[in-house]
Amino acid sequence: MEMLPNLINVLGIVVANVPEGLPSTVTACLTVTAKRLAKRNVFVKQLEAVETLGSITLIASDKTGTLTKNKMTVNHCFYDLEIFSCVTNGTLGRKVFDYNSPSCSSLLRCASVCNRADFDKLLPGNLDLPIDSRLILGDASESALVRLCEKISPISVERANYPKIFEIPFNSVNKWQLSIHKQFTQEELQITSHQRILLMKGAPEIIFARCDKILLNGKEVFITEELQRNFMVAYEALGSMGE
């Protein structure tokens, strides 16, 4: 005869006669259920949650970090009214982005400088690993931008060229992040006292609504209704791809 079922029966008899034994019986029953869940790769942190879990029929969960590894990758970018692939084996028929173009370089500068994520410099050997294998401290989406920018140019150099002097971190209410930086002059490689640059990133529809100009082929042009329609088409196309 199995020992555990017999133990539960004994505890049940004890509870029937001595109510103080009820906590022990409940704990034993929940522990058995937790062990069954563990065999199905379900880790229970609190035994009380087992009873609740047994009473539900549907679980709605955020997939990030639950069904996935909480690691994101930049697959596409949008500039000059066109969607480009950021990986060589990306979407069939998409052009690979040209990081030397004025519009793309400005986009990458914002992605690397207006960004709070960074490689863990205190972890021994972390910076010697391939970029995709390095540990990054920060949000998953910002970490993806760091990996992309680092493959093109060291973000430490880019951030040194644009020292941060002010920042409003991203939050779920505003849905944007803003930072102000000093600029080096390319001629003298010195920080000027009057030159500043404001960078902002976040939800596309929020950022676009706050702009009156767009960088098109390296030139600033006012946003027209046609440009707004092009933006919405690209926005919906990327959204349909889960991006």
C-alpha positions as CSV (number, residue, x, y, z in Angstrom):
1,M,0.0,0.0,0.0
2,E,1.2,3.5,-0.8
3,M,2.3,5.5,2.2
4,L,1.2,9.0,1.2
5,P,-2.6,8.2,0.6
6,N,-2.6,6.4,4.0
7,L,-1.0,9.4,5.6
8,I,-3.7,11.7,4.2
9,N,-6.4,9.3,5.5
10,V,-4.9,9.3,8.9
11,L,-4.8,13.1,9.0
12,G,-8.4,13.2,7.9
13,I,-9.4,11.1,10.9
14,V,-7.3,13.4,13.1
15,V,-9.1,16.4,11.8
16,A,-12.5,14.8,12.4
17,N,-11.6,14.4,16.0
18,V,-9.2,17.3,16.6
19,P,-9.9,20.5,14.4
20,E,-6.4,21.7,15.1
21,G,-5.1,19.2,12.6
22,L,-6.9,20.9,9.7
23,P,-3.9,23.1,8.6
24,S,-1.7,20.0,8.3
25,T,-4.3,18.2,6.2
26,V,-4.7,21.1,3.8
27,T,-0.9,21.6,3.5
28,A,-0.5,17.9,2.7
29,C,-3.2,17.9,0.0
30,L,-1.8,21.1,-1.6
31,T,1.7,19.6,-1.6
32,V,0.6,16.5,-3.4
33,T,-1.1,18.7,-6.0
34,A,2.0,20.9,-6.3
35,K,4.1,17.8,-7.0
36,R,1.7,16.8,-9.8
37,L,2.0,20.3,-11.3
38,A,5.8,20.1,-11.0
39,K,5.9,17.0,-13.2
40,R,4.2,19.2,-15.9
41,N,6.8,21.9,-15.6
42,V,4.6,24.2,-13.5
43,F,6.4,25.8,-10.6
44,V,4.2,26.8,-7.7
45,K,5.7,29.5,-5.4
46,Q,2.8,29.5,-2.9
47,L,0.8,26.5,-2.0
48,E,-2.3,28.6,-1.6
49,A,-2.2,29.3,-5.3
50,V,-2.8,25.6,-6.0
51,E,-6.4,25.7,-4.8
52,T,-7.1,28.8,-7.0
53,L,-5.4,27.2,-10.0
54,G,-7.6,24.1,-9.6
55,S,-10.7,26.3,-9.8
56,I,-10.0,28.1,-13.0
57,T,-10.8,27.1,-16.6
58,L,-8.9,29.8,-18.6
59,I,-5.5,31.5,-18.1
60,A,-4.8,34.8,-19.9
61,S,-1.1,35.6,-19.7
62,D,1.4,38.1,-21.1
63,K,3.7,35.9,-23.3
64,T,6.8,37.9,-22.7
65,G,8.9,36.0,-20.1
66,T,6.1,33.5,-19.8
67,L,5.9,31.7,-23.1
68,T,9.0,33.3,-24.5
69,K,12.5,34.1,-23.3
70,N,11.9,37.8,-22.8
71,K,14.4,38.5,-25.5
72,M,13.4,40.7,-28.5
73,T,15.1,41.3,-31.9
74,V,14.7,44.2,-34.3
75,N,13.6,42.7,-37.6
76,H,12.3,45.8,-39.5
77,C,12.6,49.6,-39.5
78,F,10.7,52.3,-41.3
79,Y,12.3,55.4,-42.8
80,D,12.2,57.3,-46.1
81,L,8.6,56.0,-46.5
82,E,9.7,52.4,-46.9
83,I,10.0,49.4,-44.6
84,F,13.4,47.8,-44.5
85,S,14.7,44.5,-43.1
86,C,17.3,44.8,-40.3
87,V,18.4,41.2,-40.7
88,T,20.0,39.6,-43.8
89,N,17.6,36.6,-43.7
90,G,14.5,38.8,-43.1
91,T,11.2,39.1,-44.9
92,L,11.4,38.0,-48.5
93,G,11.4,40.9,-50.9
94,R,12.4,43.5,-48.3
95,K,15.5,45.6,-48.8
96,V,18.1,45.5,-46.1
97,F,18.4,48.8,-44.3
98,D,21.3,51.1,-45.2
99,Y,22.8,52.4,-41.9
100,N,24.9,54.9,-43.9
101,S,21.9,56.8,-45.2
102,P,21.1,60.1,-43.4
103,S,17.7,59.0,-42.3
104,C,18.7,55.6,-41.1
105,S,21.8,56.9,-39.2
106,S,19.6,59.5,-37.4
107,L,17.2,56.7,-36.5
108,L,20.0,54.5,-35.1
109,R,21.5,57.5,-33.2
110,C,18.2,57.9,-31.4
111,A,17.9,54.2,-30.8
112,S,21.4,54.0,-29.2
113,V,21.5,57.4,-27.3
114,C,17.9,57.7,-26.1
115,N,18.2,54.4,-24.4
116,R,18.7,53.3,-20.8
117,A,19.8,49.7,-21.5
118,D,23.4,48.8,-21.6
119,F,25.7,45.8,-21.5
120,D,26.5,44.4,-18.0
121,K,30.1,45.6,-17.6
122,L,30.6,44.1,-14.2
123,L,29.9,40.5,-15.3
124,P,33.3,38.9,-16.0
125,G,33.8,38.1,-19.7
126,N,30.4,39.5,-20.8
127,L,31.9,42.0,-23.2
128,D,34.0,39.3,-24.8
129,L,31.0,37.3,-25.8
130,P,29.2,37.7,-29.2
131,I,26.8,40.6,-29.1
132,D,23.7,38.4,-29.3
133,S,24.9,36.4,-26.3
134,R,25.8,39.3,-24.0
135,L,23.8,40.1,-20.9
136,I,22.1,43.4,-21.1
137,L,20.7,45.3,-18.2
138,G,17.4,47.0,-19.2
139,D,14.1,46.6,-20.9
140,A,13.7,43.8,-23.5
141,S,12.8,46.3,-26.3
142,E,15.6,48.7,-25.5
143,S,18.0,45.7,-25.2
144,A,17.0,44.7,-28.8
145,L,17.9,48.2,-30.0
146,V,21.3,48.1,-28.2
147,R,22.2,44.8,-29.9
148,L,21.3,46.2,-33.3
149,C,23.2,49.4,-32.8
150,E,26.3,47.7,-31.3
151,K,26.6,45.6,-34.5
152,I,27.0,48.7,-36.5
153,S,29.0,51.0,-34.2
154,P,29.9,50.8,-30.5
155,I,27.2,52.4,-28.5
156,S,29.7,53.6,-25.9
157,V,31.3,55.8,-28.6
158,E,27.9,57.1,-29.8
159,R,26.9,57.9,-26.2
160,A,30.2,59.6,-25.5
161,N,29.6,61.9,-28.5
162,Y,26.1,62.9,-27.1
163,P,26.4,63.2,-23.3
164,K,23.0,63.1,-21.6
165,I,22.0,66.1,-19.5
166,F,18.3,65.5,-19.0
167,E,15.9,62.6,-19.3
168,I,12.2,61.6,-18.9
169,P,12.1,57.8,-18.6
170,F,9.5,55.8,-20.5
171,N,6.3,55.0,-18.6
172,S,3.0,53.2,-19.6
173,V,1.0,56.5,-19.3
174,N,3.0,58.7,-21.6
175,K,4.2,55.8,-23.8
176,W,7.4,57.8,-24.8
177,Q,10.9,58.5,-23.5
178,L,12.7,61.8,-23.9
179,S,16.3,62.8,-23.4
180,I,18.4,65.9,-24.1
181,H,22.0,65.7,-25.0
182,K,25.0,67.9,-25.7
183,Q,26.6,67.7,-29.1
184,F,30.1,67.4,-30.3
185,T,31.0,69.6,-33.3
186,Q,32.5,67.4,-36.0
187,E,35.2,69.9,-36.8
188,E,36.6,70.5,-33.3
189,L,35.3,67.4,-31.5
190,Q,34.4,69.6,-28.6
191,I,31.2,70.1,-26.7
192,T,29.7,73.5,-27.5
193,S,27.8,75.3,-24.8
194,H,24.8,76.2,-27.0
195,Q,24.2,73.1,-29.1
196,R,21.7,70.6,-27.7
197,I,19.7,67.8,-29.3
198,L,16.4,66.4,-28.1
199,L,15.7,62.8,-28.8
200,M,12.4,61.0,-28.3
201,K,11.2,57.5,-28.9
202,G,8.1,55.5,-27.9
203,A,4.8,54.4,-29.4
204,P,4.8,55.3,-33.1
205,E,1.4,56.9,-33.1
206,I,2.2,59.0,-30.1
207,I,5.6,60.2,-31.4
208,F,4.2,60.9,-34.9
209,A,1.3,63.0,-33.5
210,R,3.8,65.3,-31.8
211,C,5.8,66.0,-35.0
212,D,5.2,68.5,-37.7
213,K,8.2,67.5,-39.8
214,I,9.7,64.2,-41.0
215,L,13.2,63.4,-42.2
216,L,12.9,62.2,-45.8
217,N,16.1,61.3,-47.7
218,G,18.1,63.3,-45.3
219,K,16.0,66.5,-45.6
220,E,13.3,67.8,-43.2
221,V,9.9,68.2,-44.8
222,F,6.6,69.2,-43.4
223,I,4.2,66.3,-42.7
224,T,1.3,66.3,-45.2
225,E,-1.8,64.2,-45.4
226,E,-0.2,62.0,-47.9
227,L,2.8,61.4,-45.6
228,Q,0.4,60.6,-42.8
229,R,-1.4,58.0,-44.9
230,N,2.0,56.4,-45.8
231,F,2.9,56.3,-42.2
232,M,-0.4,54.6,-41.2
233,V,0.0,52.0,-44.0
234,A,3.5,51.2,-42.7
235,Y,2.3,51.2,-39.1
236,E,-0.5,48.8,-39.9
237,A,1.8,46.6,-42.0
238,L,4.3,46.3,-39.2
239,G,1.5,45.7,-36.7
240,S,0.2,42.8,-38.8
241,M,3.6,41.2,-38.5
242,G,3.5,41.5,-34.7
243,E,5.9,44.4,-34.5
